[in-house]
Amino acid sequence: MSNKLKVGVVGLNRGLYLADALLSGNQSSYVELHAICDLREDRREAALAKLREKHGVSVPLVFSSYKEFLKSDIDTVILATDATIHTPIAVEALDAGKPVRSQIP
């Protein structure tokens, strides 16, 4: 069993870079990229391929549904979606009991 913080990243256009950063530095010893979510299958598949190629890891959970993503056992959410939807999806995550980190203030 891992004591790492389970992070979920939403929005894999810009979020792929954040996911990569989570796996690249010293933080990888205490943070786990546990889930990714994007509406577009091509982005999900590309993200999985790039992370597997660069870091040799598989992301345990992959979602196309944000509601299902929030039901998972992630500890915190990183929002990397379009700025216009950050507020409503941040509120939804907070309502689900998930702390939120937002790429866009």
C-alpha positions as CSV (number, residue, x, y, z in Angstrom):
1,M,0.0,0.0,0.0
2,S,1.3,3.4,-1.0
3,N,1.3,6.5,1.2
4,K,1.6,8.7,-1.8
5,L,-1.0,11.4,-2.6
6,K,-3.2,10.1,-5.4
7,V,-3.5,12.9,-7.9
8,G,-6.0,13.1,-10.8
9,V,-5.5,15.4,-13.8
10,V,-8.4,16.7,-15.8
11,G,-7.9,18.1,-19.3
12,L,-5.0,16.4,-21.2
13,N,-4.2,19.1,-23.7
14,R,-2.3,21.2,-21.2
15,G,-2.7,18.7,-18.4
16,L,-0.3,16.3,-20.0
17,Y,2.5,18.7,-19.2
18,L,1.4,18.8,-15.6
19,A,1.1,15.0,-15.4
20,D,4.6,14.7,-16.9
21,A,5.9,17.2,-14.2
22,L,4.4,15.1,-11.4
23,L,6.4,12.1,-12.6
24,S,9.6,13.9,-13.4
25,G,10.9,15.5,-10.2
26,N,11.5,14.9,-6.6
27,Q,7.7,15.0,-5.9
28,S,7.3,11.6,-7.5
29,S,8.5,10.1,-4.2
30,Y,5.3,11.4,-2.5
31,V,2.8,12.0,-5.4
32,E,1.2,9.4,-7.6
33,L,-0.5,10.2,-10.9
34,H,-3.5,8.0,-10.2
35,A,-6.1,9.1,-12.7
36,I,-6.5,11.1,-15.9
37,C,-9.7,12.5,-17.4
38,D,-10.5,14.0,-20.8
39,L,-13.6,13.9,-23.0
40,R,-11.5,13.2,-26.0
41,E,-10.3,9.6,-26.6
42,D,-7.4,10.7,-28.8
43,R,-6.0,12.9,-25.9
44,R,-6.4,10.1,-23.4
45,E,-4.6,7.6,-25.6
46,A,-1.9,10.1,-26.5
47,A,-1.3,10.9,-22.9
48,L,-1.1,7.3,-21.9
49,A,1.4,6.5,-24.6
50,K,3.6,9.5,-23.8
51,L,3.7,8.8,-20.1
52,R,4.4,5.1,-20.7
53,E,7.1,5.9,-23.2
54,K,8.8,8.7,-21.1
55,H,8.4,7.3,-17.6
56,G,7.6,3.6,-18.1
57,V,4.4,3.9,-16.0
58,S,0.8,3.2,-16.6
59,V,-1.9,5.4,-15.1
60,P,-4.2,3.2,-13.1
61,L,-7.5,5.0,-13.8
62,V,-8.6,6.6,-17.1
63,F,-11.9,8.4,-17.5
64,S,-13.9,10.1,-20.2
65,S,-16.6,11.1,-17.6
66,Y,-15.7,13.8,-15.0
67,K,-18.5,12.6,-12.7
68,E,-17.0,9.1,-12.7
69,F,-13.5,10.5,-12.2
70,L,-14.7,12.4,-9.1
71,K,-16.1,9.1,-7.7
72,S,-12.7,7.5,-7.8
73,D,-10.3,7.2,-4.9
74,I,-8.1,10.2,-5.9
75,D,-7.0,12.5,-3.1
76,T,-6.8,15.8,-5.1
77,V,-7.7,17.1,-8.5
78,I,-5.6,19.2,-10.9
79,L,-7.7,21.2,-13.4
80,A,-6.1,21.9,-16.7
81,T,-9.2,22.5,-18.8
82,D,-10.3,25.6,-20.6
83,A,-10.5,28.5,-18.3
84,T,-14.2,29.0,-19.0
85,I,-15.2,25.8,-17.2
86,H,-12.8,25.9,-14.3
87,T,-15.2,27.4,-11.8
88,P,-18.1,25.0,-12.3
89,I,-15.9,21.9,-12.3
90,A,-13.9,23.1,-9.4
91,V,-17.1,23.6,-7.4
92,E,-18.2,20.1,-8.5
93,A,-14.9,18.6,-7.2
94,L,-15.1,20.5,-3.9
95,D,-18.7,19.3,-3.5
96,A,-17.3,15.7,-4.0
97,G,-14.8,16.3,-1.2
98,K,-11.8,16.6,-3.5
99,P,-9.2,19.4,-2.9
100,V,-8.6,21.3,-6.2
101,R,-5.5,22.7,-7.8
102,S,-6.2,24.8,-10.8
103,Q,-3.8,25.6,-13.6
104,I,-5.6,28.9,-14.2
105,P,-6.3,31.1,-11.2
